Amino acid sequence: TAKDIKDKLSITIAQAQAIIDYRKANGAFSCIEQLLEVKGIGQKTYEKIRGLVTLR
């Protein structure tokens, strides 16, 4: 859920929902760098969360 993502990554609920929306529209992330394509995830946020994100 957006709340789970928000809590795990320490990002806003809007950013967490944007990640979910992106994933629904585009399928699973193939690389962590794709987070930069998510609306609301800029370079600063990406740098903060990239080490916390894992792909399945």
DSSP file (Angstrom, degrees, kcal/mol; ACC not computed):
  #  RESIDUE AA STRUCTURE BP1 BP2  ACC     N-H-->O    O-->H-N    N-H-->O    O-->H-N    TCO  KAPPA ALPHA  PHI   PSI    X-CA   Y-CA   Z-CA
    1    1 A T     >        0   0    0      0, 0.0     4,-2.3     0, 0.0     5,-0.2   0.000 360.0 360.0 360.0 164.4    0.0    0.0    0.0
    2    2 A A  H  >  +     0   0    0      1,-0.2     4,-2.9     2,-0.2     5,-0.2   0.890 360.0  54.4 -60.0 -38.8    1.0    3.6   -0.3
    3    3 A K  H  > S+     0   0    0      2,-0.2     4,-2.8     1,-0.2    -1,-0.2   0.911 107.1  50.5 -63.7 -41.1    1.2    3.9    3.5
    4    4 A D  H  > S+     0   0    0      2,-0.2     4,-2.5     1,-0.2     5,-0.2   0.934 113.4  45.0 -60.6 -46.2    3.7    0.9    3.6
    5    5 A I  H  X S+     0   0    0     -4,-2.3     4,-2.5     2,-0.2     5,-0.2   0.927 113.0  51.5 -63.8 -44.7    5.9    2.5    0.9
    6    6 A K  H  X>S+     0   0    0     -4,-2.9     4,-1.5     1,-0.2     5,-1.1   0.935 113.4  44.4 -56.0 -49.2    5.7    5.8    2.6
    7    7 A D  H  <5S+     0   0    0     -4,-2.8    -1,-0.2     1,-0.2    -2,-0.2   0.895 115.5  46.3 -66.7 -41.1    6.7    4.4    6.0
    8    8 A K  H  <5S+     0   0    0     -4,-2.5    -1,-0.2    -5,-0.2    -2,-0.2   0.853 124.1  31.8 -71.0 -34.9    9.5    2.2    4.6
    9    9 A L  H  <5S-     0   0    0     -4,-2.5    -1,-0.2    -5,-0.2    -2,-0.2   0.503  99.7-127.3-102.6  -5.0   11.1    4.9    2.4
   10   10 A S  T  <5 +     0   0    0     -4,-1.5     2,-0.2    -5,-0.2    -3,-0.2   0.938  64.6 131.8  54.9  49.9   10.3    7.9    4.5
   11   11 A I      < -     0   0    0     -5,-1.1    -1,-0.2    -6,-0.2    -2,-0.1  -0.704  63.2 -81.1-119.3 175.0    8.6    9.7    1.6
   12   12 A T     >  -     0   0    0     -2,-0.2     4,-2.3     1,-0.1     5,-0.2  -0.340  35.1-116.4 -75.1 160.0    5.3   11.5    1.3
   13   13 A I  H  > S+     0   0    0      1,-0.2     4,-2.5     2,-0.2     5,-0.2   0.852 117.6  55.7 -62.9 -34.4    2.1    9.7    0.7
   14   14 A A  H  > S+     0   0    0      2,-0.2     4,-2.1     1,-0.2    -1,-0.2   0.905 108.1  47.1 -65.5 -41.2    1.8   11.5   -2.6
   15   15 A Q  H  > S+     0   0    0      2,-0.2     4,-1.8     1,-0.2    -2,-0.2   0.909 112.1  50.5 -65.8 -41.5    5.2   10.2   -3.7
   16   16 A A  H  X S+     0   0    0     -4,-2.3     4,-1.9     1,-0.2    -2,-0.2   0.916 111.2  48.0 -62.6 -43.3    4.3    6.7   -2.5
   17   17 A Q  H  X S+     0   0    0     -4,-2.5     4,-2.9     1,-0.2    -1,-0.2   0.871 107.6  56.2 -65.8 -35.9    1.0    6.8   -4.5
   18   18 A A  H  X S+     0   0    0     -4,-2.1     4,-2.4     2,-0.2    -1,-0.2   0.870 105.4  52.0 -63.4 -36.5    2.9    8.0   -7.5
   19   19 A I  H  X S+     0   0    0     -4,-1.8     4,-2.3     2,-0.2    -1,-0.2   0.928 111.6  46.5 -63.9 -45.0    5.2    5.0   -7.4
   20   20 A I  H  X S+     0   0    0     -4,-1.9     4,-2.4     2,-0.2    -2,-0.2   0.925 112.7  49.6 -62.5 -45.3    2.1    2.7   -7.2
   21   21 A D  H  X S+     0   0    0     -4,-2.9     4,-2.1     1,-0.2    -2,-0.2   0.902 111.1  49.5 -61.8 -41.8    0.4    4.6  -10.1
   22   22 A Y  H  X S+     0   0    0     -4,-2.4     4,-2.5     1,-0.2     5,-0.3   0.927 111.1  49.5 -62.2 -45.1    3.6    4.3  -12.2
   23   23 A R  H  X S+     0   0    0     -4,-2.3     4,-2.1     1,-0.2    -2,-0.2   0.888 110.7  49.9 -63.2 -39.9    3.9    0.6  -11.5
   24   24 A K  H  < S+     0   0    0     -4,-2.4    -1,-0.2     1,-0.2    -2,-0.2   0.894 116.8  41.4 -64.6 -39.6    0.2    0.0  -12.5
   25   25 A A  H  < S+     0   0    0     -4,-2.1    -2,-0.2    -5,-0.2    -1,-0.2   0.809 130.7  23.6 -78.0 -31.1    0.6    2.0  -15.7
   26   26 A N  H  < S-     0   0    0     -4,-2.5    -3,-0.2     1,-0.3    -2,-0.2   0.442 101.5-122.6-119.1  -3.1    4.0    0.6  -16.7
   27   27 A G     <  -     0   0    0     -4,-2.1    -1,-0.3    -5,-0.3    -2,-0.1  -0.333  61.5 -14.4  84.2-173.8    4.4   -2.8  -15.0
   28   28 A A  S    S-     0   0    0      1,-0.1     2,-0.2    -2,-0.1    27,-0.0  -0.216  76.7-101.6 -62.9 149.8    7.2   -3.7  -12.6
   29   29 A F        -     0   0    0      1,-0.1    27,-0.1     3,-0.0    -1,-0.1  -0.535  26.7-164.9 -69.0 135.0   10.3   -1.6  -12.4
   30   30 A S  S    S+     0   0    0      1,-0.3     2,-0.3    -2,-0.2    -1,-0.1   0.662  75.9  14.1 -95.5 -19.7   13.2   -3.3  -14.4
   31   31 A C  S >  S-     0   0    0      1,-0.1     3,-1.7     0, 0.0    -1,-0.3  -0.988  74.4-119.4-151.3 152.4   15.8   -1.1  -12.7
   32   32 A I  G >  S+     0   0    0     -2,-0.3     3,-2.1     1,-0.3     4,-0.2   0.812 107.7  70.7 -62.2 -30.8   15.9    1.2   -9.7
   33   33 A E  G >  S+     0   0    0      1,-0.3     3,-1.9     2,-0.2    -1,-0.3   0.727  79.6  77.5 -61.2 -20.9   16.8    4.2  -11.9
   34   34 A Q  G X  S+     0   0    0     -3,-1.7     3,-2.2     1,-0.3     4,-0.4   0.719  73.9  79.2 -62.1 -19.4   13.2    4.1  -13.3
   35   35 A L  G X  S+     0   0    0     -3,-2.1     3,-1.5     1,-0.3    -1,-0.3   0.817  81.2  66.7 -56.7 -28.5   12.2    5.7  -10.1
   36   36 A L  G <  S+     0   0    0     -3,-1.9    -1,-0.3     1,-0.3    -2,-0.2   0.684  93.0  59.9 -67.3 -16.3   13.4    9.0  -11.7
   37   37 A E  G <  S+     0   0    0     -3,-2.2     2,-0.4    -4,-0.2    -1,-0.3   0.578  83.0 102.0 -84.7 -11.1   10.6    8.6  -14.2
   38   38 A V  S X  S-     0   0    0     -3,-1.5     3,-2.2    -4,-0.4     2,-0.1  -0.596  84.4-111.9 -78.2 129.1    7.9    8.7  -11.4
   39   39 A K  T 3  S+     0   0    0     -2,-0.4   -17,-0.1     1,-0.3    -1,-0.1  -0.406 104.2  22.0 -60.0 127.4    6.2   12.1  -11.1
   40   40 A G  T 3  S+     0   0    0      1,-0.2     2,-0.8    -2,-0.1    -1,-0.3   0.318  96.1 105.7  96.3  -7.8    7.3   13.7   -7.8
   41   41 A I    <   +     0   0    0     -3,-2.2    -1,-0.2    -6,-0.2    -3,-0.1  -0.877  49.0 174.3-106.6 102.3   10.5   11.6   -7.4
   42   42 A G     >  -     0   0    0     -2,-0.8     4,-2.8    -3,-0.1     5,-0.2  -0.298  49.2 -85.1 -96.2-175.7   13.4   13.9   -8.2
   43   43 A Q  H  > S+     0   0    0      1,-0.2     4,-2.7     2,-0.2     5,-0.2   0.886 125.9  52.4 -58.9 -41.9   17.1   13.4   -8.0
   44   44 A K  H  > S+     0   0    0      2,-0.2     4,-1.6     1,-0.2    -1,-0.2   0.932 113.3  42.6 -63.6 -46.7   17.3   14.3   -4.3
   45   45 A T  H  > S+     0   0    0      2,-0.2     4,-2.2     1,-0.2     5,-0.2   0.917 113.2  53.6 -65.4 -42.8   14.5   11.9   -3.3
   46   46 A Y  H  X S+     0   0    0     -4,-2.8     4,-2.4     1,-0.2    -2,-0.2   0.929 107.5  50.4 -57.2 -46.7   16.0    9.2   -5.5
   47   47 A E  H  < S+     0   0    0     -4,-2.7     4,-0.4     1,-0.2    -1,-0.2   0.870 111.9  49.8 -59.3 -36.6   19.4    9.6   -3.9
   48   48 A K  H  < S+     0   0    0     -4,-1.6    -1,-0.2    -5,-0.2    -2,-0.2   0.865 122.0  29.3 -70.6 -37.6   17.7    9.2   -0.5
   49   49 A I  H >X S+     0   0    0     -4,-2.2     3,-2.1     1,-0.1     4,-0.9   0.618  90.5  91.4-103.5 -13.4   15.7    6.1   -1.3
   50   50 A R  G >< S+     0   0    0     -4,-2.4     3,-0.6     1,-0.3    -1,-0.1   0.826  88.8  51.4 -58.7 -33.3   17.7    4.1   -3.9
   51   51 A G  G 34 S+     0   0    0     -4,-0.4    -1,-0.3     1,-0.2    -2,-0.1   0.633 109.2  52.1 -76.0 -12.6   19.6    2.1   -1.3
   52   52 A L  G <4 S+     0   0    0     -3,-2.1     2,-0.4   -43,-0.1    -1,-0.2   0.553  93.8  87.9 -96.5 -10.7   16.3    1.2    0.4
   53   53 A V    <<  -     0   0    0     -4,-0.9     2,-0.4    -3,-0.6   -21,-0.1  -0.736  52.0-176.4 -97.6 135.4   14.6   -0.1   -2.7
   54   54 A T        -     0   0    0     -2,-0.4     2,-0.3   -22,-0.0    -3,-0.0  -0.960  17.5-136.4-125.3 149.5   14.8   -3.7   -4.0
   55   55 A L              0   0    0     -2,-0.4   -25,-0.1     1,-0.1   -23,-0.0  -0.799 360.0 360.0-103.3 145.5   13.4   -5.1   -7.2
   56   56 A R              0   0    0     -2,-0.3    -1,-0.1   -27,-0.1   -26,-0.1   0.382 360.0 360.0-110.1 360.0   11.6   -8.5   -7.4
